[in-house]
Amino acid sequence: MSKTLEEIREFMEGMGIPGRDLWDLPSSTRTFPDAAHWRIEISGIERASTMEAMIDEARNRDVGIHRVIATVGGSTYCDFEELRAMARMARDEKIEVIMAVGHRKAWDAGSKEMSNWEGAMWGARLRGSDNVSYWLADMMRNVEAGIRGFLVYDEGVLSIVSRMREEGFIPKETVFKCSVFAGHCSAAGARLVESMGANTFNPSSDVSLPILASIRKAVDMPLDVYVSTVDSMGGEFRVMETPEIARVASPCYFKIEPGKSEPDIYKPWVTESWHREFVREKVKMAAIIREIMLRHAPGLKLSSKGSSDLVLPEPD
């Protein structure tokens, strides 16, 4: 049965998914609960010492950091007291923490994902129920340490943790961020993960403004948009686009994650002292983003530090 492209697009629209990318770039009418349009997210807070250095640099530059993505290399490389120390510092500074836990697909006995083509096409999703349970066990370790936010890149895992939250198996205030490694970069994908319980969404780093606008039309959750990303993922540095990104994608986090590649900067043998210095450069980028936004989009509001809707850690 033949259907025209117009009919296909009308069907998509009937589902609440734009039939086309929004090339007219409409302004978003959505904001954060505090009526702000944009916030700052810094990735790669790998250890308690990294958190401490970031907080110090943010104070020196008078820059508010709203959210961090912690232990990108895997929280199982941190001992329990270090996790608790990170939670305490973040709580005291009113910073939301999204923890990237282990277990990872590349950590198990398989190795197919290491190939350059077919393995890469299979994505970062976990292999088998044992590995899913390992991931969940490390999440529970972080919950015990006081962490209340987690990075999820596997829709199967997202379905489980959403049920855990619903039934009180984990704290009901826990939030889940859909990772860029889930591979979603369309309004349809964003709508899917939102319907499964994701609270915030990181599309791929190369999405255009029309694609961002179409995603925003389809979902309510914040969009986490790369302003700076590692070279292996494209190396984008979109600081001059931030006014337009915020205009069409609000509410959004500007995500800062520079570097060569994630394995180069997040493997555990990279020293703590290196991360302490590197995170200061990330805070400098946050200050530059703020400068550009104030110059070119003064009408788009930045959330104040410690906005009340942020889900803060709750350490003992």
C-alpha positions as CSV (number, residue, x, y, z in Angstrom):
1,M,0.0,0.0,0.0
2,S,1.6,3.2,-1.2
3,K,1.8,6.2,1.0
4,T,3.1,9.6,0.1
5,L,5.8,11.4,2.1
6,E,3.1,13.9,3.1
7,E,0.9,11.2,4.5
8,I,3.8,9.7,6.4
9,R,4.6,13.1,7.9
10,E,1.0,13.6,8.8
11,F,1.0,10.3,10.7
12,M,4.1,11.3,12.6
13,E,2.4,14.6,13.5
14,G,-0.6,12.7,14.8
15,M,1.8,11.0,17.3
16,G,3.1,14.4,18.5
17,I,6.4,13.9,16.6
18,P,7.3,16.6,14.0
19,G,7.0,15.3,10.5
20,R,10.0,17.5,9.5
21,D,12.9,19.2,11.2
22,L,11.8,22.7,12.1
23,W,13.8,24.8,9.7
24,D,11.9,27.9,10.7
25,L,13.6,27.6,14.1
26,P,10.7,28.6,16.3
27,S,11.5,29.9,19.8
28,S,10.8,27.5,22.6
29,T,8.0,28.4,25.0
30,R,9.3,26.1,27.7
31,T,11.6,27.0,30.6
32,F,13.0,25.5,33.8
33,P,10.6,25.7,36.8
34,D,12.5,28.9,37.8
35,A,11.5,30.5,34.5
36,A,15.2,30.3,33.3
37,H,16.2,29.1,29.8
38,W,19.7,27.7,30.3
39,R,22.1,26.1,32.8
40,I,25.6,24.7,32.9
41,E,26.6,21.1,33.0
42,I,30.3,19.9,33.4
43,S,31.3,16.4,32.7
44,G,34.3,14.5,34.0
45,I,34.2,15.0,37.8
46,E,36.1,11.8,38.3
47,R,37.2,12.0,41.9
48,A,36.5,13.9,45.1
49,S,39.6,15.9,44.3
50,T,38.2,16.9,40.9
51,M,35.0,18.1,42.5
52,E,37.0,20.1,45.0
53,A,39.0,21.8,42.2
54,M,35.9,22.5,40.2
55,I,34.2,24.2,43.2
56,D,37.3,26.3,43.9
57,E,37.6,27.5,40.3
58,A,33.8,28.2,40.1
59,R,34.1,30.4,43.2
60,N,37.2,32.2,41.8
61,R,35.3,33.0,38.5
62,D,31.9,33.5,40.2
63,V,30.4,31.0,37.9
64,G,27.4,28.9,38.9
65,I,27.6,25.2,38.0
66,H,24.2,23.6,38.1
67,R,24.9,20.0,37.3
68,V,27.9,17.7,37.0
69,I,28.4,14.3,35.3
70,A,30.6,12.4,37.7
71,T,32.9,9.4,37.3
72,V,32.5,9.1,33.5
73,G,35.2,6.4,33.8
74,G,32.9,4.4,36.1
75,S,32.0,4.9,39.8
76,T,33.4,1.4,40.7
77,Y,36.8,3.1,40.5
78,C,35.9,5.2,43.5
79,D,35.8,3.8,47.0
80,F,32.6,4.3,49.0
81,E,34.0,7.1,51.2
82,E,35.1,9.0,48.1
83,L,31.6,8.7,46.7
84,R,30.1,10.0,49.9
85,A,32.6,12.9,50.0
86,M,31.6,13.9,46.4
87,A,27.9,13.8,47.5
88,R,28.6,16.0,50.5
89,M,30.5,18.6,48.5
90,A,27.8,18.7,45.8
91,R,25.0,19.0,48.4
92,D,26.8,21.8,50.2
93,E,27.3,23.7,46.9
94,K,23.8,22.9,45.7
95,I,25.0,21.1,42.6
96,E,23.0,18.2,41.0
97,V,25.1,15.1,40.4
98,I,24.5,12.6,37.6
99,M,26.7,9.6,38.3
100,A,28.0,7.4,35.5
101,V,28.2,4.0,37.2
102,G,29.8,0.7,36.2
103,H,29.2,-1.9,34.9
104,R,30.0,-1.3,31.2
105,K,29.5,-3.4,28.1
106,A,33.2,-3.3,27.4
107,W,34.0,-4.6,30.9
108,D,32.5,-8.1,30.4
109,A,33.9,-11.2,28.7
110,G,32.8,-10.2,25.2
111,S,34.9,-8.0,22.9
112,K,32.8,-7.6,19.8
113,E,32.1,-3.9,20.6
114,M,35.8,-3.2,20.1
115,S,35.6,-3.7,16.4
116,N,35.6,-0.6,14.2
117,W,32.4,-1.1,12.4
118,E,29.9,-3.9,13.4
119,G,30.8,-3.7,17.1
120,A,30.4,0.1,17.1
121,M,27.0,-0.3,15.4
122,W,25.8,-2.4,18.3
123,G,26.0,0.5,20.7
124,A,26.8,0.7,24.4
125,R,23.9,-1.4,25.7
126,L,24.6,-4.0,28.3
127,R,25.0,-7.6,27.3
128,G,22.9,-10.1,29.4
129,S,21.1,-10.1,32.7
130,D,24.2,-10.6,34.8
131,N,25.7,-7.4,33.5
132,V,22.4,-5.5,34.0
133,S,22.4,-6.7,37.6
134,Y,26.0,-5.6,38.1
135,W,25.1,-2.1,36.8
136,L,22.1,-2.0,39.2
137,A,24.2,-3.1,42.1
138,D,26.7,-0.3,41.5
139,M,23.8,2.1,41.3
140,M,22.6,1.0,44.7
141,R,26.1,1.5,46.1
142,N,25.8,5.1,44.9
143,V,22.3,5.5,46.3
144,E,23.6,4.4,49.7
145,A,26.4,7.1,49.4
146,G,23.7,9.7,48.8
147,I,23.7,10.1,45.0
148,R,20.3,10.8,43.5
149,G,21.0,11.0,39.7
150,F,22.2,8.5,37.2
151,L,23.4,8.3,33.6
152,V,21.5,5.6,31.6
153,Y,22.4,4.5,28.1
154,D,20.4,1.3,27.9
155,E,16.6,1.5,27.4
156,G,16.2,-1.9,29.0
157,V,18.0,-0.6,32.1
158,L,15.9,2.6,32.0
159,S,12.7,0.5,32.1
160,I,14.0,-1.3,35.2
161,V,15.1,1.8,37.1
162,S,11.9,3.6,36.3
163,R,9.9,0.8,37.8
164,M,12.3,0.7,40.8
165,R,11.6,4.4,41.4
166,E,7.9,4.0,40.9
167,E,7.7,1.2,43.5
168,G,10.0,2.9,46.0
169,F,12.8,0.3,45.6
170,I,15.0,3.4,45.1
171,P,14.3,7.0,46.4
172,K,11.4,8.5,44.4
173,E,13.3,11.7,43.8
174,T,16.0,9.9,41.8
175,V,16.5,11.3,38.3
176,F,17.8,9.6,35.2
177,K,19.6,11.2,32.3
178,C,19.5,9.5,28.9
179,S,23.1,9.4,27.7
180,V,24.5,10.4,24.3
181,F,25.6,6.8,24.1
182,A,22.0,5.7,23.8
183,G,22.4,7.1,20.3
184,H,19.1,9.0,20.0
185,C,19.2,12.1,17.8
186,S,15.6,12.7,16.8
187,A,12.3,13.8,18.2
188,A,11.0,10.2,18.0
189,G,13.9,8.9,20.1
190,A,13.6,11.7,22.6
191,R,9.9,11.1,23.0
192,L,10.5,7.4,23.5
193,V,13.0,7.7,26.4
194,E,10.9,10.5,28.0
195,S,7.9,8.1,28.0
196,M,10.1,5.5,29.6
197,G,11.0,7.7,32.6
198,A,14.0,9.7,31.5
199,N,14.1,13.1,33.2
200,T,16.7,14.8,30.9
201,F,18.1,13.9,27.5
202,N,21.5,14.2,25.8
203,P,21.1,14.0,22.0
204,S,24.2,13.3,19.8
205,S,26.7,16.1,19.6
206,D,26.2,16.8,15.9
207,V,22.4,17.7,15.9
208,S,21.6,20.9,14.0
209,L,19.4,23.7,15.2
210,P,16.4,22.5,13.2
211,I,16.7,19.0,14.8
212,L,17.0,20.5,18.2
213,A,13.9,22.6,17.6
214,S,12.0,19.5,16.4
215,I,13.1,17.5,19.6
216,R,12.0,20.4,21.8
217,K,8.5,20.4,20.1
218,A,8.1,16.7,21.0
219,V,9.2,16.6,24.6
220,D,9.1,18.6,27.9
221,M,12.3,17.4,29.6
222,P,15.5,19.5,29.5
223,L,17.8,18.9,26.6
224,D,21.5,18.5,27.4
225,V,23.3,20.1,24.4
226,Y,27.0,19.7,23.8
227,V,28.8,23.1,23.5
228,S,32.2,21.5,23.7
229,T,32.9,17.8,23.1
230,V,35.8,15.4,22.7
231,D,37.5,15.2,19.3
232,S,36.6,11.6,18.8
233,M,32.9,12.5,19.0
234,G,33.3,15.4,16.5
235,G,35.2,18.0,18.5
236,E,32.4,20.6,18.3
237,F,32.8,23.9,20.0
238,R,29.5,25.7,19.6
239,V,29.9,28.6,22.0
240,M,28.9,31.2,19.4
241,E,25.7,29.2,18.7
242,T,24.6,29.1,22.4
243,P,22.1,32.0,22.0
244,E,20.3,30.2,19.2
245,I,20.5,26.9,20.9
246,A,19.0,28.3,24.1
247,R,16.3,30.1,22.1
248,V,15.0,27.0,20.2
249,A,15.9,24.3,22.8
250,S,15.0,25.9,26.2
251,P,15.1,24.6,28.8
252,C,18.6,23.3,28.1
253,Y,21.9,22.5,29.8
254,F,25.0,23.6,28.0
255,K,27.3,20.6,28.3
256,I,31.0,21.0,28.6
257,E,33.3,17.9,27.8
258,P,36.4,18.8,25.8
259,G,39.4,16.5,25.2
260,K,40.9,14.0,22.8
261,S,38.6,11.0,23.4
262,E,36.8,9.6,26.4
263,P,39.2,6.6,26.8
264,D,42.1,9.0,26.8
265,I,40.7,11.2,29.6
266,Y,38.6,8.9,31.7
267,K,40.6,5.7,32.1
268,P,41.5,5.4,35.8
269,W,45.3,5.6,35.3
270,V,44.9,9.2,34.3
271,T,46.1,11.0,37.4
272,E,43.9,12.9,39.9
273,S,46.2,15.9,39.6
274,W,45.6,16.0,35.8
275,H,41.9,16.0,36.3
276,R,42.2,18.8,38.9
277,E,43.9,21.1,36.4
278,F,41.7,20.0,33.4
279,V,38.4,20.8,35.3
280,R,39.6,24.3,35.8
281,E,39.7,24.7,32.0
282,K,36.1,23.4,31.8
283,V,35.0,26.0,34.3
284,K,36.7,28.7,32.2
285,M,34.6,27.5,29.3
286,A,31.5,27.9,31.4
287,A,32.6,31.5,32.1
288,I,33.0,32.1,28.3
289,I,29.6,30.7,27.6
290,R,28.1,33.1,30.2
291,E,29.9,36.0,28.6
292,I,28.6,35.1,25.1
293,M,25.1,34.7,26.4
294,L,25.1,38.0,28.2
295,R,26.5,39.7,25.1
296,H,24.1,38.3,22.5
297,A,21.1,36.9,24.4
298,P,20.6,39.0,27.5
299,G,16.9,38.2,27.4
300,L,17.4,34.5,27.9
301,K,17.6,33.8,31.6
302,L,20.3,31.8,33.4
303,S,19.2,29.8,36.4
304,S,20.6,31.0,39.7
305,K,23.0,28.7,41.6
306,G,21.2,26.0,43.5
307,S,17.8,26.3,41.9
308,S,15.1,24.6,44.0
309,D,14.2,22.0,41.4
310,L,17.7,20.5,41.2
311,V,17.9,17.1,42.8
312,L,20.8,17.3,45.3
313,P,22.7,14.4,46.8
314,E,21.5,13.2,50.3
315,P,24.5,11.8,52.0
316,D,24.3,10.8,55.7
